[in-house]
Amino acid sequence: MAPPSALNIATQSANRLVREESYYHKEQTSQEARIKKLQDEIAANSPELDSNAPYVLKQEQTALEETKAVFGPLIDRIAGAVQKLEEQIAISESEGSASEEDLKKAKEALENGKKVTGGV
């Protein structure tokens, strides 16, 4: 089997980073839901709570802040991957070295990456 081309590597990299960004969004949503539930239980003085509920709440809030902090550098990495992918698409098109299928996948990955970065 032939080694993957630079275009395939750039495409896979962009796709992986976009997937990673979506996973972090899911994680953030999940953490926010857990925090809200815990805050509601603490406010209602729920009998199911144990004595360390305020500590758990603080830990959850810290984890949420850490998750939010990931987005800035991740968006920068996605923007870099998008730029590299654009270059590889241009090279592959000019040289005619990539198959139509590879170019189609690359352009889809490019579009997805631009959606995440806001077209930066």
C-alpha positions as CSV (number, residue, x, y, z in Angstrom):
1,M,0.0,0.0,0.0
2,A,1.3,3.4,-1.0
3,P,2.1,5.9,1.8
4,P,-0.6,8.6,2.2
5,S,0.0,11.7,0.2
6,A,0.5,15.2,1.7
7,L,-3.0,16.0,0.7
8,N,-4.4,13.0,2.5
9,I,-2.4,13.8,5.6
10,A,-3.6,17.4,5.6
11,T,-7.2,16.3,5.1
12,Q,-7.1,13.8,7.9
13,S,-5.5,16.4,10.2
14,A,-8.1,19.0,9.5
15,N,-10.9,16.4,10.0
16,R,-9.4,15.2,13.3
17,L,-9.2,18.7,14.7
18,V,-12.7,19.6,13.6
19,R,-14.0,16.4,15.3
20,E,-12.0,17.2,18.4
21,E,-13.6,20.7,18.5
22,S,-17.1,19.2,18.3
23,Y,-16.2,16.7,21.2
24,Y,-15.1,19.6,23.4
25,H,-18.5,21.4,22.6
26,K,-20.3,18.3,23.7
27,E,-18.2,18.0,26.8
28,Q,-18.9,21.7,27.6
29,T,-22.6,21.2,27.3
30,S,-22.5,18.1,29.5
31,Q,-20.5,20.0,32.2
32,E,-22.9,22.9,32.1
33,A,-25.8,20.6,32.6
34,R,-24.1,18.9,35.6
35,I,-23.3,22.3,37.1
36,K,-26.9,23.5,36.7
37,K,-28.3,20.3,38.2
38,L,-25.9,20.5,41.2
39,Q,-26.6,24.2,41.7
40,D,-30.4,23.5,41.7
41,E,-30.0,20.7,44.2
42,I,-27.9,22.8,46.5
43,A,-30.4,25.7,46.2
44,A,-33.3,23.3,47.0
45,N,-31.3,21.7,49.8
46,S,-31.9,18.3,48.3
47,P,-31.7,15.4,50.8
48,E,-29.7,13.4,48.3
49,L,-26.7,15.7,48.6
50,D,-23.8,14.8,50.7
51,S,-21.7,17.3,52.7
52,N,-19.1,17.8,50.0
53,A,-21.6,19.1,47.3
54,P,-20.1,22.6,47.3
55,Y,-16.7,21.2,46.7
56,V,-17.9,19.0,43.9
57,L,-19.6,22.1,42.4
58,K,-16.4,24.0,42.6
59,Q,-14.5,21.1,40.9
60,E,-17.1,20.9,38.1
61,Q,-16.8,24.7,37.5
62,T,-13.0,24.4,37.4
63,A,-13.3,21.6,34.8
64,L,-15.7,23.7,32.8
65,E,-13.3,26.6,32.8
66,E,-10.5,24.3,31.6
67,T,-12.6,23.0,28.8
68,K,-13.5,26.6,27.7
69,A,-9.7,27.4,27.8
70,V,-9.1,24.7,25.2
71,F,-11.1,26.4,22.4
72,G,-8.7,29.4,21.7
73,P,-5.6,27.3,20.9
74,L,-7.7,24.6,19.2
75,I,-9.2,27.1,16.8
76,D,-5.7,28.4,16.1
77,R,-4.6,24.8,15.3
78,I,-7.6,24.3,13.1
79,A,-6.9,27.5,11.2
80,G,-3.3,26.3,10.7
81,A,-4.6,23.0,9.4
82,V,-7.0,24.7,7.1
83,Q,-4.3,26.9,5.7
84,K,-2.0,23.9,5.1
85,L,-4.9,22.0,3.5
86,E,-5.6,25.0,1.1
87,E,-2.0,24.9,0.1
88,Q,-2.0,21.1,-0.5
89,I,-5.2,21.4,-2.5
90,A,-3.6,24.1,-4.7
91,I,-0.5,22.0,-5.2
92,S,-2.4,18.8,-6.0
93,E,-4.7,20.6,-8.5
94,S,-1.8,22.3,-10.2
95,E,0.2,19.1,-10.4
96,G,-2.8,16.9,-11.1
97,S,-1.3,14.5,-8.6
98,A,-4.5,13.7,-6.6
99,S,-7.6,11.7,-7.5
100,E,-10.9,13.4,-7.8
101,E,-12.1,11.5,-4.7
102,D,-9.1,12.8,-2.6
103,L,-9.7,16.4,-3.8
104,K,-13.4,16.1,-3.0
105,K,-12.6,14.8,0.6
106,A,-10.0,17.6,1.0
107,K,-12.5,20.3,-0.1
108,E,-15.1,18.9,2.3
109,A,-12.6,19.0,5.2
110,L,-11.6,22.5,4.1
111,E,-15.2,23.7,4.2
112,N,-15.8,22.1,7.7
113,G,-12.6,23.7,9.0
114,K,-13.7,27.1,7.7
115,K,-17.1,26.7,9.4
116,V,-15.4,26.1,12.7
117,T,-12.9,29.0,12.4
118,G,-15.5,31.4,11.0
119,G,-13.7,31.6,7.7
120,V,-10.5,33.0,9.2
